[in-house]
Amino acid sequence: MLKTAHRTVLCEAKLTEKNFTSKEKAKVERYKDLKAVFDVSKLPQTDRSFLHYQLIRNFLAAFHLRADFALICDERRQDLKNAFVAVRAATLPAVNLRSNIVTWQQIAARLPAKLQGFLRAKYGI
């Protein structure tokens, strides 16, 4: 969680993880504010599970804390960006406007040269 002078931003950072997890519908449907944050029928899902559960959880936490939410991911990971867009599309408008994607490349561009070199060598960023 990042606090600024103006707002709190919750972040989900993906650098080396392959994807977002899924969770059984019965468990997710018990979460407080699920229907206040999402049009549940629009959430990515299978017959038994909600997909991209980590994103769902973060949107709910941000709503509860009246915070913004940001996904930090590699700009080359279109799958993660697509998952974010799909979950955000199921949010109600007030929640949707308080979420965003930030890329590691955007962050790296503002870091000291030595750290930029490390990220480039280790992760290709």
C-alpha positions as CSV (number, residue, x, y, z in Angstrom):
1,M,0.0,0.0,0.0
2,L,1.3,3.4,-1.0
3,K,0.1,6.5,0.7
4,T,0.5,9.9,-0.9
5,A,-0.5,13.3,0.3
6,H,-3.8,13.0,-1.6
7,R,-4.8,9.4,-1.6
8,T,-4.0,5.8,-0.8
9,V,-3.1,3.5,-3.7
10,L,-3.1,-0.3,-3.3
11,C,-0.8,-2.1,-5.7
12,E,-0.7,-5.6,-7.0
13,A,2.8,-6.1,-8.5
14,K,3.5,-8.9,-11.0
15,L,7.1,-9.3,-12.2
16,T,7.8,-13.0,-12.3
17,E,4.5,-14.7,-11.5
18,K,2.8,-16.4,-14.4
19,N,-0.8,-15.4,-13.9
20,F,-3.5,-14.5,-11.5
21,T,-5.1,-17.2,-9.4
22,S,-8.7,-18.4,-9.5
23,K,-11.0,-19.1,-6.5
24,E,-14.1,-21.1,-6.0
25,K,-17.3,-19.1,-6.6
26,A,-18.9,-20.1,-3.3
27,K,-16.0,-18.5,-1.4
28,V,-15.9,-15.3,-3.4
29,E,-19.6,-14.8,-3.3
30,R,-19.4,-14.5,0.5
31,Y,-17.2,-11.5,0.4
32,K,-18.5,-8.2,1.7
33,D,-19.3,-5.6,-0.9
34,L,-18.9,-8.0,-3.9
35,K,-22.1,-6.8,-5.4
36,A,-21.4,-3.2,-4.4
37,V,-18.2,-3.3,-6.4
38,F,-18.9,-5.7,-9.3
39,D,-21.6,-6.7,-11.7
40,V,-20.8,-10.3,-10.8
41,S,-22.3,-11.7,-14.0
42,K,-19.6,-9.8,-15.9
43,L,-16.6,-11.1,-13.9
44,P,-14.4,-13.6,-15.8
45,Q,-15.5,-17.0,-14.6
46,T,-16.0,-20.7,-15.2
47,D,-18.8,-22.8,-13.9
48,R,-17.1,-23.3,-10.5
49,S,-14.5,-20.4,-10.2
50,F,-13.9,-16.8,-10.6
51,L,-10.8,-16.1,-12.7
52,H,-8.2,-13.5,-11.7
53,Y,-9.1,-13.7,-8.1
54,Q,-6.1,-11.6,-7.0
55,L,-7.5,-8.7,-9.0
56,I,-11.0,-9.2,-7.6
57,R,-9.6,-9.2,-4.1
58,N,-7.6,-6.0,-4.7
59,F,-10.6,-4.1,-6.1
60,L,-12.6,-5.1,-3.1
61,A,-9.8,-4.0,-0.7
62,A,-9.4,-0.7,-2.5
63,F,-13.2,-0.1,-2.2
64,H,-13.2,-1.0,1.5
65,L,-10.3,1.4,2.2
66,R,-11.6,4.1,-0.2
67,A,-8.3,3.8,-2.0
68,D,-7.2,3.7,-5.6
69,F,-5.9,0.4,-7.1
70,A,-3.0,-0.1,-9.5
71,L,-1.7,-3.2,-11.2
72,I,2.1,-3.0,-11.8
73,C,3.2,-5.4,-14.6
74,D,5.6,-5.8,-17.4
75,E,4.3,-3.9,-20.5
76,R,5.1,-7.0,-22.5
77,R,2.5,-9.1,-20.5
78,Q,-0.6,-8.5,-22.5
79,D,-2.3,-11.4,-20.8
80,L,-2.0,-9.7,-17.4
81,K,-3.2,-6.4,-18.9
82,N,-6.2,-8.2,-20.5
83,A,-7.1,-9.8,-17.2
84,F,-7.0,-6.4,-15.5
85,V,-9.2,-4.9,-18.2
86,A,-11.7,-7.8,-18.0
87,V,-12.1,-7.5,-14.2
88,R,-12.2,-3.8,-14.3
89,A,-15.0,-4.0,-16.9
90,A,-17.1,-5.7,-14.3
91,T,-16.7,-3.0,-11.7
92,L,-19.2,-0.2,-11.1
93,P,-18.2,3.2,-12.6
94,A,-17.0,4.8,-9.4
95,V,-14.6,1.9,-8.7
96,N,-13.5,1.7,-12.3
97,L,-12.3,5.3,-12.4
98,R,-10.0,4.7,-9.4
99,S,-7.9,1.9,-11.0
100,N,-5.0,1.9,-13.5
101,I,-2.1,-0.1,-14.9
102,V,1.5,1.0,-14.3
103,T,4.3,-0.8,-16.1
104,W,7.6,-1.8,-14.7
105,Q,9.1,0.0,-17.7
106,Q,7.4,3.3,-16.6
107,I,8.8,2.8,-13.1
108,A,12.3,1.8,-14.3
109,A,12.6,4.9,-16.5
110,R,12.5,7.0,-13.3
111,L,15.0,5.0,-11.3
112,P,18.8,5.6,-10.9
113,A,20.9,4.3,-13.7
114,K,22.4,1.5,-11.6
115,L,19.0,0.1,-10.7
116,Q,17.8,0.5,-14.3
117,G,20.8,-1.6,-15.4
118,F,20.0,-4.3,-12.8
119,L,16.4,-4.5,-14.0
120,R,17.5,-4.6,-17.6
121,A,20.0,-7.4,-17.0
122,K,17.8,-9.5,-14.7
123,Y,14.3,-9.0,-16.2
124,G,14.9,-7.4,-19.6
125,I,13.1,-4.3,-18.4
